[in-house]
Amino acid sequence: MQRRSVDIWKENILDDLEEEYWKFKLVKEFLVELKEFGERDDKSAKIVELKMMKQGSRTMEEFVQEFKRTIRESEYKR
């Protein structure tokens, strides 16, 4: 997770809590939300990685396998 994303998320959570917009009844609910946020950020990073991929000195087979792995991890949909 990127530091800037964490800071923005933290500010939003604190604002929502102060306004009583978003209350967690259990710590578990908060932790589930936190985990989902991290997963969304990871998927976004993988999509960016896909867009920046280059074959470089790898064989075509190596490149294709790396590309397929990155697509799978990103859960990218057309």
mmCIF file of the N, C-alpha and C atoms, coordinates in Angstrom:
data_MODEL
# 
_entry.id   MODEL 
# 
loop_
_atom_site.group_PDB 
_atom_site.id 
_atom_site.type_symbol 
_atom_site.label_atom_id 
_atom_site.label_alt_id 
_atom_site.label_comp_id 
_atom_site.label_asym_id 
_atom_site.label_entity_id 
_atom_site.label_seq_id 
_atom_site.pdbx_PDB_ins_code 
_atom_site.Cartn_x 
_atom_site.Cartn_y 
_atom_site.Cartn_z 
_atom_site.occupancy 
_atom_site.B_iso_or_equiv 
_atom_site.pdbx_formal_charge 
_atom_site.auth_seq_id 
_atom_site.auth_comp_id 
_atom_site.auth_asym_id 
_atom_site.auth_atom_id 
_atom_site.pdbx_PDB_model_num 
ATOM 1   N N  . MET A 1 1  ? 0.852   -1.164  0.000   1.00 0.00 ? 1  MET A N  1 
ATOM 2   C CA . MET A 1 1  ? 0.000   0.000   0.000   1.00 0.00 ? 1  MET A CA 1 
ATOM 3   C C  . MET A 1 1  ? 0.902   1.233   0.000   1.00 0.00 ? 1  MET A C  1 
ATOM 4   N N  . GLN A 1 2  ? 0.584   2.188   -0.815  1.00 0.00 ? 2  GLN A N  1 
ATOM 5   C CA . GLN A 1 2  ? 1.407   3.379   -0.892  1.00 0.00 ? 2  GLN A CA 1 
ATOM 6   C C  . GLN A 1 2  ? 1.087   4.329   0.252   1.00 0.00 ? 2  GLN A C  1 
ATOM 7   N N  . ARG A 1 3  ? 2.120   4.996   0.735   1.00 0.00 ? 3  ARG A N  1 
ATOM 8   C CA . ARG A 1 3  ? 1.995   5.881   1.894   1.00 0.00 ? 3  ARG A CA 1 
ATOM 9   C C  . ARG A 1 3  ? 0.918   6.944   1.671   1.00 0.00 ? 3  ARG A C  1 
ATOM 10  N N  . ARG A 1 4  ? 0.900   7.554   0.491   1.00 0.00 ? 4  ARG A N  1 
ATOM 11  C CA . ARG A 1 4  ? -0.095  8.598   0.212   1.00 0.00 ? 4  ARG A CA 1 
ATOM 12  C C  . ARG A 1 4  ? -1.519  8.049   0.296   1.00 0.00 ? 4  ARG A C  1 
ATOM 13  N N  . SER A 1 5  ? -1.738  6.864   -0.219  1.00 0.00 ? 5  SER A N  1 
ATOM 14  C CA . SER A 1 5  ? -3.062  6.240   -0.152  1.00 0.00 ? 5  SER A CA 1 
ATOM 15  C C  . SER A 1 5  ? -3.490  6.011   1.293   1.00 0.00 ? 5  SER A C  1 
ATOM 16  N N  . VAL A 1 6  ? -2.551  5.566   2.107   1.00 0.00 ? 6  VAL A N  1 
ATOM 17  C CA . VAL A 1 6  ? -2.843  5.322   3.519   1.00 0.00 ? 6  VAL A CA 1 
ATOM 18  C C  . VAL A 1 6  ? -3.220  6.625   4.212   1.00 0.00 ? 6  VAL A C  1 
ATOM 19  N N  . ASP A 1 7  ? -2.474  7.676   3.956   1.00 0.00 ? 7  ASP A N  1 
ATOM 20  C CA . ASP A 1 7  ? -2.749  8.967   4.595   1.00 0.00 ? 7  ASP A CA 1 
ATOM 21  C C  . ASP A 1 7  ? -4.125  9.504   4.210   1.00 0.00 ? 7  ASP A C  1 
ATOM 22  N N  . ILE A 1 8  ? -4.469  9.407   2.945   1.00 0.00 ? 8  ILE A N  1 
ATOM 23  C CA . ILE A 1 8  ? -5.783  9.879   2.480   1.00 0.00 ? 8  ILE A CA 1 
ATOM 24  C C  . ILE A 1 8  ? -6.894  9.048   3.116   1.00 0.00 ? 8  ILE A C  1 
ATOM 25  N N  . TRP A 1 9  ? -6.709  7.725   3.123   1.00 0.00 ? 9  TRP A N  1 
ATOM 26  C CA . TRP A 1 9  ? -7.704  6.837   3.725   1.00 0.00 ? 9  TRP A CA 1 
ATOM 27  C C  . TRP A 1 9  ? -7.879  7.172   5.199   1.00 0.00 ? 9  TRP A C  1 
ATOM 28  N N  . LYS A 1 10 ? -6.767  7.373   5.912   1.00 0.00 ? 10 LYS A N  1 
ATOM 29  C CA . LYS A 1 10 ? -6.824  7.678   7.347   1.00 0.00 ? 10 LYS A CA 1 
ATOM 30  C C  . LYS A 1 10 ? -7.596  8.979   7.581   1.00 0.00 ? 10 LYS A C  1 
ATOM 31  N N  . GLU A 1 11 ? -7.309  10.003  6.775   1.00 0.00 ? 11 GLU A N  1 
ATOM 32  C CA . GLU A 1 11 ? -8.015  11.285  6.923   1.00 0.00 ? 11 GLU A CA 1 
ATOM 33  C C  . GLU A 1 11 ? -9.515  11.106  6.702   1.00 0.00 ? 11 GLU A C  1 
ATOM 34  N N  . ASN A 1 12 ? -9.878  10.347  5.698   1.00 0.00 ? 12 ASN A N  1 
ATOM 35  C CA . ASN A 1 12 ? -11.297 10.115  5.410   1.00 0.00 ? 12 ASN A CA 1 
ATOM 36  C C  . ASN A 1 12 ? -11.989 9.374   6.553   1.00 0.00 ? 12 ASN A C  1 
ATOM 37  N N  . ILE A 1 13 ? -11.328 8.365   7.090   1.00 0.00 ? 13 ILE A N  1 
ATOM 38  C CA . ILE A 1 13 ? -11.903 7.608   8.203   1.00 0.00 ? 13 ILE A CA 1 
ATOM 39  C C  . ILE A 1 13 ? -12.094 8.516   9.417   1.00 0.00 ? 13 ILE A C  1 
ATOM 40  N N  . LEU A 1 14 ? -11.075 9.288   9.743   1.00 0.00 ? 14 LEU A N  1 
ATOM 41  C CA . LEU A 1 14 ? -11.174 10.175  10.904  1.00 0.00 ? 14 LEU A CA 1 
ATOM 42  C C  . LEU A 1 14 ? -12.287 11.203  10.732  1.00 0.00 ? 14 LEU A C  1 
ATOM 43  N N  . ASP A 1 15 ? -12.405 11.766  9.537   1.00 0.00 ? 15 ASP A N  1 
ATOM 44  C CA . ASP A 1 15 ? -13.492 12.717  9.268   1.00 0.00 ? 15 ASP A CA 1 
ATOM 45  C C  . ASP A 1 15 ? -14.854 12.050  9.444   1.00 0.00 ? 15 ASP A C  1 
ATOM 46  N N  . ASP A 1 16 ? -15.000 10.859  8.884   1.00 0.00 ? 16 ASP A N  1 
ATOM 47  C CA . ASP A 1 16 ? -16.271 10.133  8.991   1.00 0.00 ? 16 ASP A CA 1 
ATOM 48  C C  . ASP A 1 16 ? -16.608 9.799   10.440  1.00 0.00 ? 16 ASP A C  1 
ATOM 49  N N  . LEU A 1 17 ? -15.615 9.396   11.216  1.00 0.00 ? 17 LEU A N  1 
ATOM 50  C CA . LEU A 1 17 ? -15.854 9.067   12.618  1.00 0.00 ? 17 LEU A CA 1 
ATOM 51  C C  . LEU A 1 17 ? -16.249 10.299  13.428  1.00 0.00 ? 17 LEU A C  1 
ATOM 52  N N  . GLU A 1 18 ? -15.599 11.436  13.143  1.00 0.00 ? 18 GLU A N  1 
ATOM 53  C CA . GLU A 1 18 ? -15.945 12.667  13.845  1.00 0.00 ? 18 GLU A CA 1 
ATOM 54  C C  . GLU A 1 18 ? -17.376 13.092  13.549  1.00 0.00 ? 18 GLU A C  1 
ATOM 55  N N  . GLU A 1 19 ? -17.816 12.876  12.319  1.00 0.00 ? 19 GLU A N  1 
ATOM 56  C CA . GLU A 1 19 ? -19.169 13.253  11.921  1.00 0.00 ? 19 GLU A CA 1 
ATOM 57  C C  . GLU A 1 19 ? -20.187 12.156  12.251  1.00 0.00 ? 19 GLU A C  1 
ATOM 58  N N  . GLU A 1 20 ? -19.699 11.076  12.864  1.00 0.00 ? 20 GLU A N  1 
ATOM 59  C CA . GLU A 1 20 ? -20.526 9.920   13.203  1.00 0.00 ? 20 GLU A CA 1 
ATOM 60  C C  . GLU A 1 20 ? -21.230 9.352   11.978  1.00 0.00 ? 20 GLU A C  1 
ATOM 61  N N  . TYR A 1 21 ? -20.595 9.523   10.824  1.00 0.00 ? 21 TYR A N  1 
ATOM 62  C CA . TYR A 1 21 ? -21.134 9.008   9.574   1.00 0.00 ? 21 TYR A CA 1 
ATOM 63  C C  . TYR A 1 21 ? -20.951 7.500   9.483   1.00 0.00 ? 21 TYR A C  1 
ATOM 64  N N  . TRP A 1 22 ? -19.834 7.052   10.007  1.00 0.00 ? 22 TRP A N  1 
ATOM 65  C CA . TRP A 1 22 ? -19.454 5.662   9.814   1.00 0.00 ? 22 TRP A CA 1 
ATOM 66  C C  . TRP A 1 22 ? -18.943 5.107   11.126  1.00 0.00 ? 22 TRP A C  1 
ATOM 67  N N  . LYS A 1 23 ? -19.731 4.318   11.780  1.00 0.00 ? 23 LYS A N  1 
ATOM 68  C CA . LYS A 1 23 ? -19.322 3.745   13.061  1.00 0.00 ? 23 LYS A CA 1 
ATOM 69  C C  . LYS A 1 23 ? -19.153 2.241   12.899  1.00 0.00 ? 23 LYS A C  1 
ATOM 70  N N  . PHE A 1 24 ? -18.075 1.747   13.428  1.00 0.00 ? 24 PHE A N  1 
ATOM 71  C CA . PHE A 1 24 ? -17.872 0.308   13.466  1.00 0.00 ? 24 PHE A CA 1 
ATOM 72  C C  . PHE A 1 24 ? -18.371 -0.190  14.815  1.00 0.00 ? 24 PHE A C  1 
ATOM 73  N N  . LYS A 1 25 ? -19.192 -1.186  14.785  1.00 0.00 ? 25 LYS A N  1 
ATOM 74  C CA . LYS A 1 25 ? -19.687 -1.752  16.039  1.00 0.00 ? 25 LYS A CA 1 
ATOM 75  C C  . LYS A 1 25 ? -18.672 -2.719  16.635  1.00 0.00 ? 25 LYS A C  1 
ATOM 76  N N  . LEU A 1 26 ? -17.849 -3.313  15.765  1.00 0.00 ? 26 LEU A N  1 
ATOM 77  C CA . LEU A 1 26 ? -16.835 -4.267  16.209  1.00 0.00 ? 26 LEU A CA 1 
ATOM 78  C C  . LEU A 1 26 ? -15.503 -3.950  15.537  1.00 0.00 ? 26 LEU A C  1 
ATOM 79  N N  . VAL A 1 27 ? -14.430 -4.212  16.234  1.00 0.00 ? 27 VAL A N  1 
ATOM 80  C CA . VAL A 1 27 ? -13.095 -4.029  15.660  1.00 0.00 ? 27 VAL A CA 1 
ATOM 81  C C  . VAL A 1 27 ? -12.952 -4.902  14.418  1.00 0.00 ? 27 VAL A C  1 
ATOM 82  N N  . LYS A 1 28 ? -13.551 -6.082  14.456  1.00 0.00 ? 28 LYS A N  1 
ATOM 83  C CA . LYS A 1 28 ? -13.487 -7.000  13.324  1.00 0.00 ? 28 LYS A CA 1 
ATOM 84  C C  . LYS A 1 28 ? -14.032 -6.346  12.050  1.00 0.00 ? 28 LYS A C  1 
ATOM 85  N N  . GLU A 1 29 ? -15.114 -5.579  12.165  1.00 0.00 ? 29 GLU A N  1 
ATOM 86  C CA . GLU A 1 29 ? -15.681 -4.888  11.008  1.00 0.00 ? 29 GLU A CA 1 
ATOM 87  C C  . GLU A 1 29 ? -14.669 -3.896  10.431  1.00 0.00 ? 29 GLU A C  1 
ATOM 88  N N  . PHE A 1 30 ? -13.992 -3.182  11.301  1.00 0.00 ? 30 PHE A N  1 
ATOM 89  C CA . PHE A 1 30 ? -12.976 -2.235  10.866  1.00 0.00 ? 30 PHE A CA 1 
ATOM 90  C C  . PHE A 1 30 ? -11.831 -2.959  10.157  1.00 0.00 ? 30 PHE A C  1 
ATOM 91  N N  . LEU A 1 31 ? -11.379 -4.074  10.722  1.00 0.00 ? 31 LEU A N  1 
ATOM 92  C CA . LEU A 1 31 ? -10.260 -4.814  10.142  1.00 0.00 ? 31 LEU A CA 1 
ATOM 93  C C  . LEU A 1 31 ? -10.615 -5.396  8.776   1.00 0.00 ? 31 LEU A C  1 
ATOM 94  N N  . VAL A 1 32 ? -11.849 -5.836  8.604   1.00 0.00 ? 32 VAL A N  1 
ATOM 95  C CA . VAL A 1 32 ? -12.298 -6.335  7.305   1.00 0.00 ? 32 VAL A CA 1 
ATOM 96  C C  . VAL A 1 32 ? -12.231 -5.212  6.276   1.00 0.00 ? 32 VAL A C  1 
ATOM 97  N N  . GLU A 1 33 ? -12.713 -4.039  6.644   1.00 0.00 ? 33 GLU A N  1 
ATOM 98  C CA . GLU A 1 33 ? -12.671 -2.883  5.732   1.00 0.00 ? 33 GLU A CA 1 
ATOM 99  C C  . GLU A 1 33 ? -11.233 -2.510  5.393   1.00 0.00 ? 33 GLU A C  1 
ATOM 100 N N  . LEU A 1 34 ? -10.370 -2.537  6.380   1.00 0.00 ? 34 LEU A N  1 
ATOM 101 C CA . LEU A 1 34 ? -8.964  -2.206  6.163   1.00 0.00 ? 34 LEU A CA 1 
ATOM 102 C C  . LEU A 1 34 ? -8.317  -3.206  5.205   1.00 0.00 ? 34 LEU A C  1 
ATOM 103 N N  . LYS A 1 35 ? -8.591  -4.480  5.378   1.00 0.00 ? 35 LYS A N  1 
ATOM 104 C CA . LYS A 1 35 ? -8.031  -5.510  4.505   1.00 0.00 ? 35 LYS A CA 1 
ATOM 105 C C  . LYS A 1 35 ? -8.530  -5.326  3.075   1.00 0.00 ? 35 LYS A C  1 
ATOM 106 N N  . GLU A 1 36 ? -9.806  -5.052  2.894   1.00 0.00 ? 36 GLU A N  1 
ATOM 107 C CA . GLU A 1 36 ? -10.362 -4.857  1.560   1.00 0.00 ? 36 GLU A CA 1 
ATOM 108 C C  . GLU A 1 36 ? -9.730  -3.651  0.882   1.00 0.00 ? 36 GLU A C  1 
ATOM 109 N N  . PHE A 1 37 ? -9.457  -2.604  1.632   1.00 0.00 ? 37 PHE A N  1 
ATOM 110 C CA . PHE A 1 37 ? -8.815  -1.421  1.072   1.00 0.00 ? 37 PHE A CA 1 
ATOM 111 C C  . PHE A 1 37 ? -7.440  -1.787  0.534   1.00 0.00 ? 37 PHE A C  1 
ATOM 112 N N  . GLY A 1 38 ? -6.666  -2.536  1.301   1.00 0.00 ? 38 GLY A N  1 
ATOM 113 C CA . GLY A 1 38 ? -5.335  -2.952  0.871   1.00 0.00 ? 38 GLY A CA 1 
ATOM 114 C C  . GLY A 1 38 ? -5.372  -3.801  -0.375  1.00 0.00 ? 38 GLY A C  1 
ATOM 115 N N  . GLU A 1 39 ? -6.357  -4.689  -0.462  1.00 0.00 ? 39 GLU A N  1 
ATOM 116 C CA . GLU A 1 39 ? -6.489  -5.545  -1.633  1.00 0.00 ? 39 GLU A CA 1 
ATOM 117 C C  . GLU A 1 39 ? -6.831  -4.735  -2.872  1.00 0.00 ? 39 GLU A C  1 
ATOM 118 N N  . ARG A 1 40 ? -7.684  -3.729  -2.733  1.00 0.00 ? 40 ARG A N  1 
ATOM 119 C CA . ARG A 1 40 ? -8.020  -2.879  -3.882  1.00 0.00 ? 40 ARG A CA 1 
ATOM 120 C C  . ARG A 1 40 ? -6.785  -2.142  -4.367  1.00 0.00 ? 40 ARG A C  1 
ATOM 121 N N  . ASP A 1 41 ? -5.964  -1.658  -3.442  1.00 0.00 ? 41 ASP A N  1 
ATOM 122 C CA . ASP A 1 41 ? -4.758  -0.933  -3.812  1.00 0.00 ? 41 ASP A CA 1 
ATOM 123 C C  . ASP A 1 41 ? -3.776  -1.863  -4.518  1.00 0.00 ? 41 ASP A C  1 
ATOM 124 N N  . ASP A 1 42 ? -3.653  -3.107  -4.057  1.00 0.00 ? 42 ASP A N  1 
ATOM 125 C CA . ASP A 1 42 ? -2.766  -4.083  -4.699  1.00 0.00 ? 42 ASP A CA 1 
ATOM 126 C C  . ASP A 1 42 ? -3.213  -4.362  -6.128  1.00 0.00 ? 42 ASP A C  1 
ATOM 127 N N  . LYS A 1 43 ? -4.504  -4.496  -6.342  1.00 0.00 ? 43 LYS A N  1 
ATOM 128 C CA . LYS A 1 43 ? -5.026  -4.765  -7.679  1.00 0.00 ? 43 LYS A CA 1 
ATOM 129 C C  . LYS A 1 43 ? -4.743  -3.586  -8.607  1.00 0.00 ? 43 LYS A C  1 
ATOM 130 N N  . SER A 1 44 ? -4.899  -2.385  -8.110  1.00 0.00 ? 44 SER A N  1 
ATOM 131 C CA . SER A 1 44 ? -4.609  -1.197  -8.914  1.00 0.00 ? 44 SER A CA 1 
ATOM 132 C C  . SER A 1 44 ? -3.141  -1.160  -9.309  1.00 0.00 ? 44 SER A C  1 
ATOM 133 N N  . ALA A 1 45 ? -2.267  -1.515  -8.384  1.00 0.00 ? 45 ALA A N  1 
ATOM 134 C CA . ALA A 1 45 ? -0.834  -1.538  -8.672  1.00 0.00 ? 45 ALA A CA 1 
ATOM 135 C C  . ALA A 1 45 ? -0.521  -2.566  -9.753  1.00 0.00 ? 45 ALA A C  1 
ATOM 136 N N  . LYS A 1 46 ? -1.187  -3.716  -9.722  1.00 0.00 ? 46 LYS A N  1 
ATOM 137 C CA . LYS A 1 46 ? -0.961  -4.748  -10.732 1.00 0.00 ? 46 LYS A CA 1 
ATOM 138 C C  . LYS A 1 46 ? -1.437  -4.283  -12.108 1.00 0.00 ? 46 LYS A C  1 
ATOM 139 N N  . ILE A 1 47 ? -2.532  -3.544  -12.158 1.00 0.00 ? 47 ILE A N  1 
ATOM 140 C CA . ILE A 1 47 ? -3.026  -3.023  -13.438 1.00 0.00 ? 47 ILE A CA 1 
ATOM 141 C C  . ILE A 1 47 ? -2.020  -2.033  -14.015 1.00 0.00 ? 47 ILE A C  1 
ATOM 142 N N  . VAL A 1 48 ? -1.456  -1.177  -13.176 1.00 0.00 ? 48 VAL A N  1 
ATOM 143 C CA . VAL A 1 48 ? -0.417  -0.249  -13.633 1.00 0.00 ? 48 VAL A CA 1 
ATOM 144 C C  . VAL A 1 48 ? 0.792   -1.045  -14.126 1.00 0.00 ? 48 VAL A C  1 
ATOM 145 N N  . GLU A 1 49 ? 1.179   -2.084  -13.387 1.00 0.00 ? 49 GLU A N  1 
ATOM 146 C CA . GLU A 1 49 ? 2.305   -2.922  -13.799 1.00 0.00 ? 49 GLU A CA 1 
ATOM 147 C C  . GLU A 1 49 ? 2.054   -3.525  -15.180 1.00 0.00 ? 49 GLU A C  1 
ATOM 148 N N  . LEU A 1 50 ? 0.822   -3.980  -15.441 1.00 0.00 ? 50 LEU A N  1 
ATOM 149 C CA . LEU A 1 50 ? 0.483   -4.534  -16.748 1.00 0.00 ? 50 LEU A CA 1 
ATOM 150 C C  . LEU A 1 50 ? 0.718   -3.514  -17.857 1.00 0.00 ? 50 LEU A C  1 
ATOM 151 N N  . LYS A 1 51 ? 0.297   -2.296  -17.614 1.00 0.00 ? 51 LYS A N  1 
ATOM 152 C CA . LYS A 1 51 ? 0.422   -1.251  -18.633 1.00 0.00 ? 51 LYS A CA 1 
ATOM 153 C C  . LYS A 1 51 ? 1.873   -0.874  -18.898 1.00 0.00 ? 51 LYS A C  1 
ATOM 154 N N  . MET A 1 52 ? 2.749   -1.104  -17.932 1.00 0.00 ? 52 MET A N  1 
ATOM 155 C CA . MET A 1 52 ? 4.146   -0.698  -18.060 1.00 0.00 ? 52 MET A CA 1 
ATOM 156 C C  . MET A 1 52 ? 5.069   -1.851  -18.481 1.00 0.00 ? 52 MET A C  1 
ATOM 157 N N  . MET A 1 53 ? 4.541   -3.060  -18.590 1.00 0.00 ? 53 MET A N  1 
ATOM 158 C CA . MET A 1 53 ? 5.383   -4.226  -18.880 1.00 0.00 ? 53 MET A CA 1 
ATOM 159 C C  . MET A 1 53 ? 6.039   -4.123  -20.245 1.00 0.00 ? 53 MET A C  1 
ATOM 160 N N  . LYS A 1 54 ? 7.306   -4.560  -20.285 1.00 0.00 ? 54 LYS A N  1 
ATOM 161 C CA . LYS A 1 54 ? 8.054   -4.636  -21.534 1.00 0.00 ? 54 LYS A CA 1 
ATOM 162 C C  . LYS A 1 54 ? 8.780   -5.974  -21.548 1.00 0.00 ? 54 LYS A C  1 
ATOM 163 N N  . GLN A 1 55 ? 8.955   -6.518  -22.741 1.00 0.00 ? 55 GLN A N  1 
ATOM 164 C CA . GLN A 1 55 ? 9.611   -7.818  -22.856 1.00 0.00 ? 55 GLN A CA 1 
ATOM 165 C C  . GLN A 1 55 ? 11.081  -7.735  -22.458 1.00 0.00 ? 55 GLN A C  1 
ATOM 166 N N  . GLY A 1 56 ? 11.749  -6.677  -22.849 1.00 0.00 ? 56 GLY A N  1 
ATOM 167 C CA . GLY A 1 56 ? 13.165  -6.535  -22.521 1.00 0.00 ? 56 GLY A CA 1 
ATOM 168 C C  . GLY A 1 56 ? 13.982  -7.691  -23.072 1.00 0.00 ? 56 GLY A C  1 
ATOM 169 N N  . SER A 1 57 ? 14.874  -8.234  -22.274 1.00 0.00 ? 57 SER A N  1 
ATOM 170 C CA . SER A 1 57 ? 15.761  -9.313  -22.735 1.00 0.00 ? 57 SER A CA 1 
ATOM 171 C C  . SER A 1 57 ? 15.174  -10.702 -22.487 1.00 0.00 ? 57 SER A C  1 
ATOM 172 N N  . ARG A 1 58 ? 13.962  -10.770 -21.984 1.00 0.00 ? 58 ARG A N  1 
ATOM 173 C CA . ARG A 1 58 ? 13.329  -12.066 -21.722 1.00 0.00 ? 58 ARG A CA 1 
ATOM 174 C C  . ARG A 1 58 ? 12.883  -12.715 -23.025 1.00 0.00 ? 58 ARG A C  1 
ATOM 175 N N  . THR A 1 59 ? 12.763  -14.036 -22.985 1.00 0.00 ? 59 THR A N  1 
ATOM 176 C CA . THR A 1 59 ? 12.193  -14.726 -24.141 1.00 0.00 ? 59 THR A CA 1 
ATOM 177 C C  . THR A 1 59 ? 10.700  -14.406 -24.190 1.00 0.00 ? 59 THR A C  1 
ATOM 178 N N  . MET A 1 60 ? 10.091  -14.657 -25.333 1.00 0.00 ? 60 MET A N  1 
ATOM 179 C CA . MET A 1 60 ? 8.652   -14.415 -25.466 1.00 0.00 ? 60 MET A CA 1 
ATOM 180 C C  . MET A 1 60 ? 7.889   -15.279 -24.468 1.00 0.00 ? 60 MET A C  1 
ATOM 181 N N  . GLU A 1 61 ? 8.299   -16.525 -24.293 1.00 0.00 ? 61 GLU A N  1 
ATOM 182 C CA . GLU A 1 61 ? 7.623   -17.418 -23.352 1.00 0.00 ? 61 GLU A CA 1 
ATOM 183 C C  . GLU A 1 61 ? 7.704   -16.872 -21.924 1.00 0.00 ? 61 GLU A C  1 
ATOM 184 N N  . GLU A 1 62 ? 8.864   -16.386 -21.510 1.00 0.00 ? 62 GLU A N  1 
ATOM 185 C CA . GLU A 1 62 ? 9.022   -15.814 -20.165 1.00 0.00 ? 62 GLU A CA 1 
ATOM 186 C C  . GLU A 1 62 ? 8.127   -14.587 -19.998 1.00 0.00 ? 62 GLU A C  1 
ATOM 187 N N  . PHE A 1 63 ? 8.107   -13.747 -21.015 1.00 0.00 ? 63 PHE A N  1 
ATOM 188 C CA . PHE A 1 63 ? 7.287   -12.536 -20.969 1.00 0.00 ? 63 PHE A CA 1 
ATOM 189 C C  . PHE A 1 63 ? 5.805   -12.883 -20.870 1.00 0.00 ? 63 PHE A C  1 
ATOM 190 N N  . VAL A 1 64 ? 5.350   -13.821 -21.691 1.00 0.00 ? 64 VAL A N  1 
ATOM 191 C CA . VAL A 1 64 ? 3.934   -14.208 -21.698 1.00 0.00 ? 64 VAL A CA 1 
ATOM 192 C C  . VAL A 1 64 ? 3.539   -14.786 -20.343 1.00 0.00 ? 64 VAL A C  1 
ATOM 193 N N  . GLN A 1 65 ? 4.386   -15.634 -19.765 1.00 0.00 ? 65 GLN A N  1 
ATOM 194 C CA . GLN A 1 65 ? 4.071   -16.227 -18.465 1.00 0.00 ? 65 GLN A CA 1 
ATOM 195 C C  . GLN A 1 65 ? 3.985   -15.155 -17.376 1.00 0.00 ? 65 GLN A C  1 
ATOM 196 N N  . GLU A 1 66 ? 4.911   -14.206 -17.385 1.00 0.00 ? 66 GLU A N  1 
ATOM 197 C CA . GLU A 1 66 ? 4.880   -13.103 -16.415 1.00 0.00 ? 66 GLU A CA 1 
ATOM 198 C C  . GLU A 1 66 ? 3.620   -12.250 -16.613 1.00 0.00 ? 66 GLU A C  1 
ATOM 199 N N  . PHE A 1 67 ? 3.263   -11.998 -17.878 1.00 0.00 ? 67 PHE A N  1 
ATOM 200 C CA . PHE A 1 67 ? 2.075   -11.222 -18.197 1.00 0.00 ? 67 PHE A CA 1 
ATOM 201 C C  . PHE A 1 67 ? 0.821   -11.925 -17.674 1.00 0.00 ? 67 PHE A C  1 
ATOM 202 N N  . LYS A 1 68 ? 0.715   -13.226 -17.911 1.00 0.00 ? 68 LYS A N  1 
ATOM 203 C CA . LYS A 1 68 ? -0.451  -13.993 -17.444 1.00 0.00 ? 68 LYS A CA 1 
ATOM 204 C C  . LYS A 1 68 ? -0.545  -13.978 -15.921 1.00 0.00 ? 68 LYS A C  1 
ATOM 205 N N  . ARG A 1 69 ? 0.600   -14.109 -15.241 1.00 0.00 ? 69 ARG A N  1 
ATOM 206 C CA . ARG A 1 69 ? 0.599   -14.089 -13.779 1.00 0.00 ? 69 ARG A CA 1 
ATOM 207 C C  . ARG A 1 69 ? 0.110   -12.736 -13.267 1.00 0.00 ? 69 ARG A C  1 
ATOM 208 N N  . THR A 1 70 ? 0.578   -11.670 -13.880 1.00 0.00 ? 70 THR A N  1 
ATOM 209 C CA . THR A 1 70 ? 0.196   -10.330 -13.449 1.00 0.00 ? 70 THR A CA 1 
ATOM 210 C C  . THR A 1 70 ? -1.291  -10.083 -13.698 1.00 0.00 ? 70 THR A C  1 
ATOM 211 N N  . ILE A 1 71 ? -1.802  -10.552 -14.826 1.00 0.00 ? 71 ILE A N  1 
ATOM 212 C CA . ILE A 1 71 ? -3.250  -10.426 -15.105 1.00 0.00 ? 71 ILE A CA 1 
ATOM 213 C C  . ILE A 1 71 ? -4.048  -11.155 -14.033 1.00 0.00 ? 71 ILE A C  1 
ATOM 214 N N  . ARG A 1 72 ? -3.638  -12.367 -13.719 1.00 0.00 ? 72 ARG A N  1 
ATOM 215 C CA . ARG A 1 72 ? -4.355  -13.167 -12.713 1.00 0.00 ? 72 ARG A CA 1 
ATOM 216 C C  . ARG A 1 72 ? -4.358  -12.456 -11.361 1.00 0.00 ? 72 ARG A C  1 
ATOM 217 N N  . GLU A 1 73 ? -3.222  -11.920 -10.956 1.00 0.00 ? 73 GLU A N  1 
ATOM 218 C CA . GLU A 1 73 ? -3.130  -11.226 -9.662  1.00 0.00 ? 73 GLU A CA 1 
ATOM 219 C C  . GLU A 1 73 ? -3.918  -9.923  -9.635  1.00 0.00 ? 73 GLU A C  1 
ATOM 220 N N  . SER A 1 74 ? -4.045  -9.280  -10.781 1.00 0.00 ? 74 SER A N  1 
ATOM 221 C CA . SER A 1 74 ? -4.768  -8.007  -10.822 1.00 0.00 ? 74 SER A CA 1 
ATOM 222 C C  . SER A 1 74 ? -6.275  -8.181  -10.890 1.00 0.00 ? 74 SER A C  1 
ATOM 223 N N  . GLU A 1 75 ? -6.713  -9.385  -11.281 1.00 0.00 ? 75 GLU A N  1 
ATOM 224 C CA . GLU A 1 75 ? -8.125  -9.653  -11.509 1.00 0.00 ? 75 GLU A CA 1 
ATOM 225 C C  . GLU A 1 75 ? -8.701  -8.665  -12.522 1.00 0.00 ? 75 GLU A C  1 
ATOM 226 N N  . TYR A 1 76 ? -7.864  -8.261  -13.464 1.00 0.00 ? 76 TYR A N  1 
ATOM 227 C CA . TYR A 1 76 ? -8.222  -7.273  -14.484 1.00 0.00 ? 76 TYR A CA 1 
ATOM 228 C C  . TYR A 1 76 ? -9.316  -7.821  -15.399 1.00 0.00 ? 76 TYR A C  1 
ATOM 229 N N  . LYS A 1 77 ? -10.308 -7.012  -15.628 1.00 0.00 ? 77 LYS A N  1 
ATOM 230 C CA . LYS A 1 77 ? -11.404 -7.369  -16.551 1.00 0.00 ? 77 LYS A CA 1 
ATOM 231 C C  . LYS A 1 77 ? -11.438 -6.318  -17.652 1.00 0.00 ? 77 LYS A C  1 
ATOM 232 N N  . ARG A 1 78 ? -11.644 -6.780  -18.893 1.00 0.00 ? 78 ARG A N  1 
ATOM 233 C CA . ARG A 1 78 ? -11.707 -5.835  -20.016 1.00 0.00 ? 78 ARG A CA 1 
ATOM 234 C C  . ARG A 1 78 ? -12.956 -5.018  -19.973 1.00 0.00 ? 78 ARG A C  1 
# 
